[in-house]
Structure formats: C-alpha cells, structure tokens
Amino acid sequence: MPQRPQGKSDEIAIQRAKRATVPTSQPTQTNKVAPRLVRSHTFEPETSSDGPEFGKITVVHYEVAPSQQPKRSIPQRSGDDYMARPFSYRHGRRYLRDPSLSYPLPVDLIELHRQSLRTMLLISVFGKPFCAPFFHDRTPKKVLEVACGSALWSSTVHDYFKREGHTDISFTGLDIAPLAPELQKQGMDWRFVQHDLRKTPLPFKDSEFDFIFVKDTVFCAAAAGGEIDPLTELMRYLKPSGVIEVWESDLLLRSLHPSPPMISKTSRDNVEQAEATATYLIGPGTPFGKAQNKYIQDYNVWAEKAIDQIRCTATPCALMGLTFSSDPDVYGSVGSRRVAIPLSDIRWERGEESLSAPDKTRHEKRSSDLPPKRDVSTNCKPLTPEQAALRQTALITFLGLIESLEPLLLAQSGKTQDEWDRWWAGFNNDLLEQDGLLSGECLEVGAWWARRM
C-alpha cells in the first residue's frame, strides 16, 4: 500500500509527539511519589526525505497508585500573612483579603483615584488642606496621616508648608496595606508604617506627633469592628496642645431647600470661600429635605441598610461633633466646619420654584423662626466654569462610591445583575443627561478639629 506523502502538518505532529514523550532514563515523578510502570512501547516515526530525523522513540506510561496520590494541604494563614499579602480579588476588583475586616470598599486603582478626587475636592471647598486655625504662628514638626491610602493629603500639606518656607516637617503615613508611593523620592521627609489599627498600641511613642489627620473614619471604625474607638486611641500619640483633625463625608444625600440661613459665629473667610465655590455652610437651622430624585431615593434606602449591616453609620457628619464634645478633658479648643456641595445647579438658584406644595408649607413654617436668610440672588447668575467643575467632581466621586459599593447595594436591592445594570444605566442617564439633580441634592462634608488637653 503506497505511503501517504507527508507535509508540514505531519512534521509538526511528530515534533509535538516527541515533546509529549517521557524518556525511559528519566521518568517524571509527581511530588516525589514513586510512580508504577504500566507499559511502554517503541516506534520509529516516518519522516520525509528532507525532514528531521528523530530515530526511535520510546513512550512510557506511568501510574500513581490511589494510596500514593499526594495530598494537598492548605496552610493555615496567620494574621501576619494578611499583612504580607493583604489583597485578594472579588467581583473583578481588588479588596483587602483579611476576612475579619469589615472595610467595604475596594483598594484598587479606580477607588484610589476616586478617593484622591474627593480629597482634592474637599481641599478646594475648604480653601486649604486643613481647617484647624492653630498653625498661623506655629508650624507642626511631625505629622501623622491615619489610613493614608495614596498619601495625597500628606503630599499636599508638604507642598503647602513648603510654599510658606517650612521644609523641616516630617510626615508619617499609617495604613493596613502599602498603597502610598515612596514620597521620600520627591524630597519629602516621609515614612510609611504598615499596621492594623485594631492592634493596639500603635507602633509610635506616646506624645510623638504635633498634628494627626484622619479622613473617612467611618470606614476605619467599620474595619475595627467596634473593638476600639480610633480617635480615642490616637489622642495618646498627640503631644499636649497638639492638633487632631478629621474629615468626613455623609454617604446619604439630602436636598437643600431654598434660602439657607446665615450661619452665626462663622468667620468672614469661611463665608467668602463658600460664596467663591458656590457651596453652602451648614448649621443647625439649614433647611434640608429628603432627596427628590427617585434613583437617589433608591440608593439611600439600600445604602443605609448595607452600611448598617457592617455596624457603621451612613451619616457620620451628624455624629462627629458629639464625639469631639463628649470628653472635654481630652478634646480642647474644639471647632468644626460643615459644607453642602450641590451636585448640579439648583432650580431655586435660578429663581425657579423647586418645592412641592406640602414641602413648601413645611419649609416656610420651619423657616419663620430661623436667623436671617442668605441672599441667594447672586446665585441666580450662571455658575463659573470653576464652580461647575467643582460640582461635577462631587457628582463623579458620588457615582464612583456607588460603583465601589455595588456588591453591598446589589444584595440589598434584591435585583438580579441584569436588573441592576439597567437601573444603573438609567441612574447615570437621569443624573448626567436629564438634569435629574435640579432639586438640590447635595454632598454633605465636614471638618472637625481639637487640641489635646
């Protein structure tokens, strides 16, 4: 019978067969378990006249007896291992791997970018990277940023004081995962300390720092699981008369009603900064109502339930003042500054009616005994590009927060993934394309500070 002429495909098949064979002189062992020889056979592959010559090839078949099958052991991971390898991937994003942590947000580049945008937003709203009025004549020498993340705040404060001529300030960043860059390469006196806030004492000397800064303590408290009060623990590392400052943002949105009253005992600088940024200072009499956008109403319900499940508060700005006033023997010279940042321009800023009849009646009744109202006639003019960009940034960081909390919100919504995707698309279209935020939905933020007594 004539042989079939061999071509290129036959040559490739022979090469693959040779790579797949196991030489008899060097049998392969799996995990050092002795294999048992079952059978072997030898053949000489046919090759074309101009093809490579392989000679005889012996194929050996081995088998590992069931009793000899290697057992896979999963090593028990210690707490220190979570510090050495702190990340895992879930839902297509990177999270902290330690299952005992209740920190709900991813720690990937997308979330770090959102947090950096939020930090820059608050710096723009407040006018500088801190609000405490104690550094006019005395510059801090040692600064600690807790839960520093990308350490953008530390870098900004370094640049701020450097412009003032102060270059002898050391900065320390503390976080459970190494997310900060090596800022010492940028000329900063910088060190990063990787540590779990739940493990006290912290790796610092008592009374070591002049200035301690914390942002988003609401999630730090969630990560601590209620075992410790992060602020109380931090005070021991603050020098006498040292300053601690906390920045927070509420997770739920409310609508700001027309003509918010002037805030008493507010510095002229703060009033001018609010007017320059088209934001509104918040005081006890500031008129807020429920969000009127249907999508934001849905989000508020789901977010409140989800955050409550991790033993956290969705409105930290309402509680932070109580924390600082709870112990006058520890916290001295307490101050605060709260601001509402609209996510878009508002109907009543344009001079249009924005409240329904029942809401308008309640608003007028509540406002009758309040301080004089802020004149918003100046806000009827269009927003400047800078003011519009600031509000757009607030909206972007809010939408990014929803994306980061999606697994928790999806579980509370009861929706399937397809239903959620349709809801999310409608939400974005309503807010970004259909002017769905004209009713005054705002991001509420605040800064609180005190000196150690």
N, C-alpha and C positions, 0 to 999 in steps of 0.2 A: 504494500500500500504506500503510495507516494507520501512523503512528509510534506506537511503544510509549511510554506515558506514563512520564516519568522521576520517580524518587523520591529519597529521601535517599541511598540507596546509590550512585546514579548521580552525584550531586554529589560524594560522597567520592571516587569513582573518578576523576572529572575532576580534582579537586584533586591527587590522587596523581600523575596523568599529567603535570600541569603542573610539579610539583616534580621529576619524573624527567627532564624535557627539558633540553636544553642550548642556550641561546641561541646563534644564529649569530655574534653580535657578540663573544662571549666564550667561545671554545672552551676546554675544560678540558685542561690538559696534565699528564701524569703524570711527576713527577720531571724536568721540563724537557726531556723527549724530544719532539721535534716530531711530532705525530700526522699521519696522512694521511687526507684527507677521502674517504669512501667513497661516501656518498649522503645525500640529505636529502629530506624531503617535508613539505608544509604541509597542515594540516587545520584546520577550524573546528568545535569540539565543539558538540554540541547542548545547549542548556540549557533549563530550564523557564522559564516566563514570570516567575516570582518569584525565580529563582535568579541567581547572579552571572554577569556577562558576562566571558568571557576573551578574546574576539577570536581572531585567527588565531594558531596555534601551529606553529612550525617545529621538527621533530625532526631533529637532525643526527647521523649515525653516523660515528665516527672509528675508526681502527685504527692501532695501532703496529706497524710492520714488525718481524719477528723480529730483524733485525740491530740494531734500535733499542731492543729491550727493555732496560730498565735493569737493571744487575747489582747484586745485593745483596752488600755487603761486610760481613763481621763483623769489627769492630775487634778487634785483639789487646788483651787486657786485661792491664794491668801489675799488679804486686804492690800498688802504691799504690791501684789501683782496688778491690781487695778490701777495703782499709781504708775507702775512701769508701762502698762499697756492700757491706757484709760478709755480707748474708743472702741465702739462697735457700730455696725451699720444695720439700720432698721428703716423700713418704709422708704428705702432709697436714699437715706440721709445718714450722716454721722452723728452719733449720740455718745454720751458718757456711758461706759459699759457697766459700771457698778450697779447691780440691781437694787441695792439698798438705798440708792439715791432717788429722790422724787423730782429732780430737776427736769422740767417737761420740755425744754427747748433743745433743738439740735445744736451741735457745736461745729458745724461745717462752715465753709466759706460764705455761703449765702446768708446764714444767720449772723455771722460775724460782721458782714457788710451791713446788714440791717441795723445791728446794734451800733456800729460806727456812725451810720447816718443819724440814728436817734441821738447819739452823743453830740454830734455836730449841730443838730437841730436845737438841742437844749442850750448849748453854748451860745448860739445865735439869739435865742429867745432871752436868755439871761444877760447877754452882753459880754460875758467873760466866762472862763472855765470854773469859777467858784462864786458863790454868793455871800459867804461869810465876810463881814466888814472889818476883819481884825488884822489884815495884812498891809495896811497903809504904811505903817511905820515899823513893822517887824515882819521880816520875811522868814518863812519856815525853813529849817535846815534839813530836816528829814521827813519825807512824805511817804505814806503808805497808801496804795490803792488796793482795796479788797475786791476780790472777784474781778480782776483787772481785764480778763479776756485778751483783746488785742493791744491793750495798754495805750489806746489812743488818747485817753484823758491825761495820763502821765506825760505823754509826749507834748500835748498841747500846753499843759501847765509849765513844763520846762521851757518851751518857746516863749510863753507869756512872761515869765520872770527873767528870761534871758534878754528880752527886749527892754526890760526895766533895769538891766545892768547887773542882775544877780545870777551868777553862774556856779555858786558853791552849794547847790542844793542836791542832795542825794534822794533818789526815788527807788522804792521797793514795790514790786507787784506780787500779789498773792493770789493764787488760783489753784484749783484742783487738777487742772490739765495745762500743759505747756502750750499756750496759744499765742503768747506775746513774742514779738521779734526780739532780736538782740540789739536793744536800743543803745547799748554802750558803743556800738559801731557808729552810731550817729552823733557821738560826742556827749551823751548823757552819762551821768553817774547813776547807773542803773543795775539792779539785780532782781532776778526773778526767783521766787520761792514757791515750790510746788507743795501744797499742803491741803489736807481736808479740814474744812472749818469745823467739822464735828469732833475732831480730835483736839482736845484742849489739854494743856495750854498750847497756844500757838508758838512757833519757833522764833519768838522775839523776846527781848528783855522787857521787863516792866518799865513803863515810862520812857520808851525808846523814841517815839515819834512826836513831832510838833503838829502834824496835820495828817488826819486819816480821812480818806474819801471812800464812800460806798455808793454804788449805783445798783438799782433794782434789788434791794434787799428782800423784796417779796419772794423772789425765787431762791435767794440764799436761805431764807427761813424754811422754804419748802424742802430744799436739799438737806437741811439739818434735821428735818422730820420733827421739829418742835422740841428737840432734845435740849437745845441751848438757845439763848437769845443772843444773836450775833453782835448786836450793838453793846449790850452789857459786857460781853467778853472783850470787845475791842477797847473799851474805855481803860482797861488796865494797862494797855500798851501806849497810852497817850500821856504825855508829860503834863504836869499841873499847868493849867491855863492853856494847854494845847487845844486844838480845834478839831472837831469831827463834823463832817458834812455828808448828807445823804440826799441823793436824787431819786425820785420815784415817778412812775407814770401809771395812771389807772388803766386797767385792762378793759373796762366797760366804757361805753360812750353815752353821754347825755347831750341834750340840745340846750344851747344857751339862748335864753329869752331876750327880747329887746331891751335896750337901755339899761344895762347893768349899772348899779350904783357905784359911786366913787368909793374906794377903799380907804378908810380912815387910817391914820398913822402909817402912811406909805410915803417913802421918800420920793422927792421930785424926780430923781434919776430913774427910779423904777417906773414911774408913770410915763416919763418920756420914752423909755425903752419899749414899753408896751405900745405906745402910740406909733413909734417908729416901725415896729414889727407887725402892727395890726393884730395884736393879741390882746387878751383881756385879763386883768388881775382878778383873782378870785378871793372873796371874803365871805364872812358868814351870811351876808344878805344877797349874794349873787344869785340871780334867778335862773335855775336850771329846771328842765323838764325831761320827760322820757324821750328817747330818740324817736323820731317820727318816720325814719326810713325803715321800711319793712324788713329789708335784709339785715340791717344793723340790729333791729329788734330780735330777729332770729339768733344772730351771733351773740347778743348779750345773754340770752337765755342759756344757750349751750355753753358759753364760756364760764358763766357763773357756776353752773353745775360741775363742769370739768375742773375748774380751779378749786372748788370746794372739796372735790374728791382727793386732791393731794394736800389737803389741810392748809390751804393758802387763802389769802384774801384777794379778790379781784379789784378792790378799791383801796389800795394802800395809802393813797393821799389823804383819805378821810381819817386814817388811824395814826399816821406818823406823828402828828402833833401831840397826841396823847402819850406816845412813847417818850418823847423828849420832856414832857411836863410831868411824867409820873414819878421822877426821883430828883427833886431839887438839890439833894445833897451830892448828886453826881453830875447833873447837867446844869450848867450855869450860862447866863447870857444867851438864852435860847432865842432863836429867830427863825423865820420861815418866809417863803415866797411861793405862792401858788399862781399858776397861769393857765388859762384856757386858750388852746390853739385851734381855731376853726379849721376844718378840713377842706373848706372851699369858701367862696364868698357866700354871704347870707342874704336872704331876701330883705330883712329889715335893715341891713346895712345899705341896701339900695333904696330904702324908703318904701318898700313893698310890705303888704300885710303877710305875716307868716304863721300866726297862731290861729287855731280853730276857735270857734266862739266859746266853748267851755274853758279851754286853756287860757284864752284872753281874759275871761272873767276872773279866773283864779289868779292870774298874773297881776291884774290890776288891784285885786283885793290884797294880795301879799305885798305889793309894792307901796301901798299907801303910807306905811309907817317906816319905810326904809330911808337911808340917807339920800341926799340929792343924787339924781341920776347923772351918769356920764353923758355928755353931749356927743351923740354919735353922728351929728350932721356932717362932721368932717369925714366920716367913713362912707358917706354916700358917693364919694368920688371913687373911680376905679382903683383897684389895688395897684401898687407899683410892681414892676417885674420882680423885685426882691421879695416883697410881701407875698406875692402869688407863689413864688418858688418855695418860700418857707412853708406855706400851707400845703403845697403839693408834696413836699418832703415829709410832712407829718402824715399825709394820706398814704404815701408809699410805705412808710415804716409800719403803719397800722395794717395795711394789706399783707405785708411781709410777716407780721406777727400771726395773722390768721393762717397763713401757709405753714408757719412753723408749728402751730398748734393743731394742724389739721387732723392728726390721728385721734387726739382727745375730742375735738369738736365733732368729728365724724361719728364717733361712738355715741356721743350724747344726742346727736341729731336723729339717729335711727334710720338714716338714709343708707342706701347702697352706694358703692363707689360711683356708679354712673349717675345716680340722682345727685350725689354731692357735686360731681363735675358740672352738671347742668346748673345747679344752684350757684356754684362759684362763678361760672361764666356770666350768669345773669347779674350777680352781685357786681362784678367788675364793670359790666356794661352800664349798669344803673349809676354807679358812682363816677365812672370816668367819662361816659359818653352822654348820659341823660340828665346831668345836673341833679343827681339824687341827694345832694347834701346841702341844699339851699335852706333847710330848716334849722341850721345852726349846730349840727353835730360837731362836737369838739373833742380833742385830745386834752385831757387834764394832766398836768405835770406839776411838780413841786420840788422845792429845795428846803431842807431843814438843817440847821447848824446849832452847835452849842460848844461851850468851853468846859473842859474838865475842872471841876471844883477842887 
